[in-house]
């Protein structure tokens, strides 16, 4: 297991609609940040897509990653067959062995369990042939449905990106999701968090925290994955809350990453 950092650790620095920095972090800047942090893996998600780079910039970035001995993982969204096969071809071009995706189809619709099984069976032979693992991230799909789809697919090249917070939106707890999906995990998103009651006691607030300073029991999680025989990198992601200004929020994000 390598410790790495994902582009979603720098959401504010990279920018998104409604929050655009004056000087957004680019793909090479993200790689340079990883080197400064001393980590050995990076995961470029849809917020910083490598396939959008001109060929010259992409080749220079990949050559630099090899020189610095930093493993590159890629991320996308969706499980539509044509999209996944195009991204598989690009993943191979980048020399990566993992493609993370979110199990959704047709602009965000969740697939049914049977639909997901069908989609995965279509692409599995191509991923197996290429030696690339497709890692579906738990998000709005129940862990039981993901596990059922993986059992039905039965391939070491189709697995899980285990995110420690995403499933709270369903809601499913970190422990139940990890226990259900540990044996299929081929990428781990370390994202610490805190859940606390509002002052009026009617509802809860969920916020990110720097790794090790929230409610995530990382030692328990790592022990669970080791016991399950999971082969994965641990990729840091962050949810820094918005501050008084975008520069202040970016500064907080940088401190949390460090």
LINBEL-V44739 format. One record per residue. RES is the residue in one small letter. D_FIRST is the distance of its C-alpha to the first C-alpha in Angstrom with 2 decimals. Layout:
# LINBEL-V44739
RES,D_FIRST / RES,D_FIRST
This chain:
# LINBEL-V44739
x,0.00 / x,3.80 / x,6.69 / x,9.33 / x,12.78 / x,14.90 / x,18.57 / x,19.48 / x,18.74 / x,21.85 / x,24.15 / x,27.16 / x,26.64 / x,26.41 / x,29.17 / x,30.36 / x,33.87 / x,35.65 / x,33.49 / x,33.71 / x,33.17 / x,35.65 / x,32.95 / x,29.96 / x,26.57 / x,26.16 / x,23.35 / x,23.62 / x,23.96 / x,20.66 / x,18.96 / x,20.97 / x,19.89 / x,16.19 / x,17.31 / x,19.44 / x,16.70 / x,14.65 / x,11.47 / x,9.88 / x,9.86 / x,12.84 / x,14.07 / x,17.83 / x,19.47 / x,23.14 / x,24.25 / x,23.44 / x,23.82 / x,23.42 / x,25.93 / x,28.57 / x,28.43 / x,31.22 / x,30.28 / x,30.79 / x,28.54 / x,25.75 / x,26.06 / x,26.14 / x,23.00 / x,21.01 / x,22.55 / x,21.60 / x,17.92 / x,18.05 / x,20.04 / x,17.66 / x,14.60 / x,13.09 / x,11.53 / x,13.82 / x,13.46 / x,16.77 / x,18.34 / x,21.79 / x,24.02 / x,25.98 / x,26.07 / x,29.41 / x,29.47 / x,30.83 / x,28.48 / x,25.33 / x,26.68 / x,27.53 / x,24.06 / x,22.61 / x,24.94 / x,23.85 / x,20.12 / x,20.98 / x,23.15 / x,20.36 / x,18.22 / x,15.51 / x,13.96 / x,13.61 / x,16.54 / x,16.47 / x,19.90 / x,22.07 / x,24.32 / x,27.70 / x,30.68 / x,33.83 / x,33.10 / x,31.17 / x,32.68 / x,30.48 / x,30.80 / x,32.09 / x,30.08 / x,32.20 / x,32.02 / x,28.23 / x,28.25 / x,30.78 / x,28.89 / x,25.63 / x,27.66 / x,29.29 / x,26.20 / x,24.02 / x,25.78 / x,25.22 / x,21.47 / x,21.31 / x,23.57 / x,21.53 / x,18.18 / x,16.84 / x,15.31 / x,17.32 / x,15.57 / x,18.37 / x,18.03 / x,19.95 / x,22.85 / x,26.44 / x,26.08 / x,26.12 / x,23.12 / x,25.59 / x,26.60 / x,23.11 / x,22.43 / x,25.84 / x,25.24 / x,22.04 / x,23.94 / x,26.80 / x,24.80 / x,23.01 / x,20.63 / x,17.03 / x,17.32 / x,18.27 / x,15.92 / x,15.14 / x,13.77 / x,13.99 / x,15.78 / x,16.79 / x,20.31 / x,21.69 / x,23.23 / x,25.48 / x,27.73 / x,28.71 / x,28.60 / x,25.89 / x,24.02 / x,20.32 / x,20.38 / x,22.35 / x,20.28 / x,16.94 / x,18.76 / x,20.30 / x,17.31 / x,14.33 / x,14.84 / x,14.84 / x,11.87 / x,9.95 / x,9.40 / x,9.59 / x,12.27 / x,12.63 / x,16.40 / x,18.52 / x,22.15 / x,25.44 / x,28.12 / x,31.58 / x,35.14 / x,37.51 / x,40.38 / x,42.79 / x,40.63 / x,40.82 / x,37.30 / x,33.88 / x,32.00 / x,28.27 / x,26.76 / x,23.48 / x,22.56 / x,20.38 / x,17.04 / x,18.10 / x,21.74 / x,22.21 / x,22.27 / x,18.64 / x,17.63 / x,13.96 / x,13.89 / x,15.53 / x,13.26 / x,10.02 / x,12.32 / x,13.64 / x,10.55 / x,9.83 / x,13.56 / x,13.65 / x,11.36 / x,9.27 / x,6.90 / x,5.57 / x,4.66 / x,6.62 / x,9.87 / x,12.75 / x,16.13 / x,19.46 / x,22.89 / x,25.25 / x,28.80 / x,31.54 / x,33.58 / x,37.20 / x,36.54 / x,33.89 / x,33.52 / x,33.05 / x,30.37 / x,28.51 / x,28.86 / x,27.37 / x,24.40 / x,23.82 / x,24.05 / x,21.61 / x,18.98 / x,19.58
